[in-house]
Every structure is written in structure tokens, then in C-alpha cells.
């Protein structure tokens, strides 16, 4: 069933696959589906893993940057306290 799906997916996406590539992709898909089956077997009825607040990130710490003048001097264009950079987003 998965092999037929791989062949159909390759046709629908207009991707030419060799027989070896189809076999490799079939094995990968079967592995993914087996993993999904394992996840579906998990008992998540308590839900505490999803609802208990727990911050796994570290606390924020403020550090002063001491050489601001040196940093500002590296920008070729300035507008007051603002540094001008080359446009990185296309548009008007």
C-alpha cells in the first residue's frame, strides 16, 4: 500500500524516482508511520504533561554592552541614534 502511494505521490508531484529511490522512500515512510503508531499508543489521559506550567528556559539576565561607541562607528550611515542598514526586504 505504501509503495503504491509513493508511486502515486511521485506522479502527482511530477518527480521522477528510480526504483531504488522509491524503495528508500517507502522504507522511510513506513518508519514514520510506525513512529506515529507508537505515539498513538501513549496514554495521555492525565494531560498533566501538557498543562503543568514549567519553564525550561533560563531566567533572563541583563548585561550592559560597554563599547557602544565602537559598535556605532561601524555603521556607514546614521540618523541620530539610529543606524541605517541596507534594505533586506524587497518592496516599496
C-alpha positions in Angstrom: 0.0 0.0 0.0 2.8 2.5 0.8 4.7 1.6 -2.4 1.6 2.4 -4.4 1.3 5.7 -2.5 4.9 6.6 -3.2 4.5 5.9 -6.9 1.3 8.0 -7.0 2.9 10.8 -5.0 5.8 10.9 -7.4 3.4 11.1 -10.3 1.3 13.8 -8.8 4.3 15.9 -7.9 5.9 15.3 -11.3 9.1 13.9 -9.6 10.8 11.1 -11.4 12.1 8.5 -9.0 14.2 5.5 -9.7 13.2 2.1 -8.3 15.9 2.4 -5.6 14.6 5.9 -4.6 11.0 4.5 -4.4 12.2 1.7 -2.2 14.2 4.1 0.0 11.2 6.5 0.3 8.9 3.6 1.1 11.2 2.4 3.9 11.3 6.0 5.3 7.5 6.4 5.1 7.0 3.0 6.8 9.4 4.1 9.6 7.4 7.4 10.0 4.1 5.6 10.1 5.5 3.1 12.7 6.6 6.0 14.8 3.1 7.6 14.6 1.6 4.3 15.7 3.9 4.3 18.7 2.9 7.8 19.6 -0.8 6.9 19.3 -0.3 4.1 21.9 0.8 6.6 24.5 -1.6 7.2 27.4 -2.2 11.0 27.5 -5.4 10.9 29.6 -3.8 12.7 32.6 -2.7 15.6 30.3 -0.5 17.0 33.1 2.5 16.9 30.8 0.7 19.4 28.5 -0.9 21.6 31.1 1.5 21.9 34.0 3.4 25.2 33.8 7.1 24.6 33.6 9.6 26.9 32.1 12.5 25.0 30.7 14.2 28.2 29.6 16.8 30.0 31.8 16.0 33.3 33.5 16.8 36.5 31.6 19.9 38.3 32.7 20.6 41.9 31.7 24.1 42.6 30.6 25.2 46.1 29.7 27.2 46.5 26.4 30.1 48.7 27.3 31.5 49.6 23.9 28.5 51.2 22.2 30.6 53.9 20.5 32.8 51.3 18.8 29.7 49.5 17.6 28.1 52.6 16.3 31.3 53.6 14.4 31.0 50.5 12.3 27.8 51.7 10.6 28.4 53.8 7.5 25.1 55.7 7.8 23.4 57.1 10.9 20.3 59.1 11.6 20.6 60.4 15.1 20.8 57.4 17.4 19.5 55.1 14.6 21.9 53.1 12.4 20.9 52.7 8.8 21.4 49.4 7.1 20.9 48.1 3.5 17.4 47.1 2.7 16.9 43.4 3.3 13.2 43.1 2.4 12.1 43.7 -1.2 9.3 46.1 -1.8 8.4 49.7 -2.0 
